[in-house]
Amino acid sequence: MNTNNIPQKLHILIPFASKCGIEDDGIRDSMIFNCSIEELKEIVESLNDENLKIINNWLGGAEAFSPPYSNEYITFTCYIMAFEYAKARLENLDK
């Protein structure tokens, strides 16, 4: 991953984005579905309000309107999808 294409404050999340930011929906969903509760919690806890704000500003910023998208942009977009699914899985497992 080219760190020059990622906001500096998000560099700490690169390992999570690399692991969870799988472009193929089916493979990504399968990976999340097969995570342990501990792994799901780790993914969900990897993002806080500040990180989410930075990611949303980046993903909704200038690059959103100027394809082609960088691999890093796509990876972080998919990471957010994995995060949302992991969050939903945890909520359903608690019921």
C-alpha positions as a Markdown table, in Angstrom:
| # | Residue | x | y | z |
|---|---|---|---|---|
| 1 | Met | 0.0 | 0.0 | 0.0 |
| 2 | Asn | 1.3 | 3.4 | -0.9 |
| 3 | Thr | 1.1 | 5.4 | 2.3 |
| 4 | Asn | 1.4 | 8.7 | 0.3 |
| 5 | Asn | -2.2 | 8.0 | -0.8 |
| 6 | Ile | -3.5 | 7.7 | 2.8 |
| 7 | Pro | -4.1 | 10.5 | 5.2 |
| 8 | Gln | -1.2 | 10.4 | 7.8 |
| 9 | Lys | -3.6 | 10.0 | 10.8 |
| 10 | Leu | -4.9 | 6.8 | 9.2 |
| 11 | His | -1.6 | 5.1 | 8.8 |
| 12 | Ile | -2.2 | 3.3 | 12.1 |
| 13 | Leu | -5.1 | 1.5 | 10.5 |
| 14 | Ile | -3.2 | 0.2 | 7.5 |
| 15 | Pro | -2.9 | -3.3 | 9.1 |
| 16 | Phe | -6.7 | -3.5 | 9.6 |
| 17 | Ala | -7.4 | -2.1 | 6.1 |
| 18 | Ser | -5.0 | -4.6 | 4.6 |
| 19 | Lys | -6.6 | -7.5 | 6.4 |
| 20 | Cys | -10.3 | -6.5 | 6.1 |
| 21 | Gly | -10.4 | -4.2 | 3.0 |
| 22 | Ile | -11.1 | -7.1 | 0.6 |
| 23 | Glu | -12.6 | -5.8 | -2.6 |
| 24 | Asp | -14.7 | -9.0 | -3.4 |
| 25 | Asp | -17.9 | -8.7 | -1.4 |
| 26 | Gly | -18.4 | -12.5 | -1.0 |
| 27 | Ile | -14.9 | -13.1 | 0.2 |
| 28 | Arg | -15.0 | -10.2 | 2.5 |
| 29 | Asp | -18.3 | -11.2 | 4.0 |
| 30 | Ser | -17.2 | -14.8 | 4.4 |
| 31 | Met | -14.0 | -13.6 | 6.2 |
| 32 | Ile | -16.1 | -11.5 | 8.6 |
| 33 | Phe | -18.7 | -14.3 | 9.0 |
| 34 | Asn | -16.0 | -16.7 | 10.1 |
| 35 | Cys | -14.3 | -14.4 | 12.5 |
| 36 | Ser | -14.3 | -15.2 | 16.2 |
| 37 | Ile | -16.1 | -12.9 | 18.6 |
| 38 | Glu | -12.7 | -11.6 | 19.7 |
| 39 | Glu | -11.7 | -10.9 | 16.1 |
| 40 | Leu | -15.0 | -9.1 | 15.4 |
| 41 | Lys | -14.5 | -6.9 | 18.5 |
| 42 | Glu | -10.9 | -6.1 | 17.3 |
| 43 | Ile | -12.2 | -4.9 | 13.9 |
| 44 | Val | -15.0 | -2.9 | 15.5 |
| 45 | Glu | -12.8 | -1.4 | 18.1 |
| 46 | Ser | -10.1 | -0.5 | 15.5 |
| 47 | Leu | -12.2 | 2.5 | 14.5 |
| 48 | Asn | -13.2 | 5.4 | 16.8 |
| 49 | Asp | -15.2 | 8.5 | 16.0 |
| 50 | Glu | -12.1 | 10.5 | 15.1 |
| 51 | Asn | -10.9 | 7.9 | 12.7 |
| 52 | Leu | -14.3 | 7.5 | 11.1 |
| 53 | Lys | -14.5 | 11.3 | 10.6 |
| 54 | Ile | -11.1 | 11.3 | 8.9 |
| 55 | Ile | -12.0 | 8.4 | 6.7 |
| 56 | Asn | -15.4 | 9.8 | 5.8 |
| 57 | Asn | -13.8 | 13.2 | 4.9 |
| 58 | Trp | -11.2 | 11.4 | 2.8 |
| 59 | Leu | -13.6 | 9.0 | 1.0 |
| 60 | Gly | -16.2 | 11.7 | 0.5 |
| 61 | Gly | -13.6 | 14.3 | -0.6 |
| 62 | Ala | -12.0 | 15.2 | -3.9 |
| 63 | Glu | -10.9 | 11.6 | -4.8 |
| 64 | Ala | -14.6 | 10.5 | -4.7 |
| 65 | Phe | -15.2 | 12.7 | -7.8 |
| 66 | Ser | -12.1 | 11.9 | -9.7 |
| 67 | Pro | -11.8 | 8.2 | -10.7 |
| 68 | Pro | -9.9 | 6.1 | -11.2 |
| 69 | Tyr | -9.7 | 5.5 | -7.5 |
| 70 | Ser | -6.4 | 4.6 | -5.8 |
| 71 | Asn | -6.0 | 1.1 | -4.5 |
| 72 | Glu | -5.8 | 2.6 | -1.0 |
| 73 | Tyr | -9.1 | 4.4 | -1.5 |
| 74 | Ile | -10.7 | 1.2 | -2.5 |
| 75 | Thr | -9.1 | -0.8 | 0.3 |
| 76 | Phe | -10.3 | 1.7 | 3.0 |
| 77 | Thr | -13.8 | 1.8 | 1.4 |
| 78 | Cys | -13.9 | -2.0 | 1.7 |
| 79 | Tyr | -12.5 | -1.8 | 5.2 |
| 80 | Ile | -15.5 | 0.4 | 6.2 |
| 81 | Met | -17.8 | -2.2 | 4.7 |
| 82 | Ala | -16.1 | -5.0 | 6.7 |
| 83 | Phe | -16.3 | -2.8 | 9.9 |
| 84 | Glu | -20.1 | -2.3 | 9.4 |
| 85 | Tyr | -20.7 | -6.0 | 8.8 |
| 86 | Ala | -18.5 | -6.9 | 11.8 |
| 87 | Lys | -20.5 | -4.5 | 13.9 |
| 88 | Ala | -23.8 | -6.0 | 12.8 |
| 89 | Arg | -22.5 | -9.6 | 13.4 |
| 90 | Leu | -21.5 | -8.6 | 17.0 |
| 91 | Glu | -25.0 | -7.1 | 17.6 |
| 92 | Asn | -26.7 | -10.2 | 16.3 |
| 93 | Leu | -24.5 | -12.5 | 18.3 |
| 94 | Asp | -25.5 | -10.6 | 21.5 |
| 95 | Lys | -29.2 | -11.4 | 20.9 |
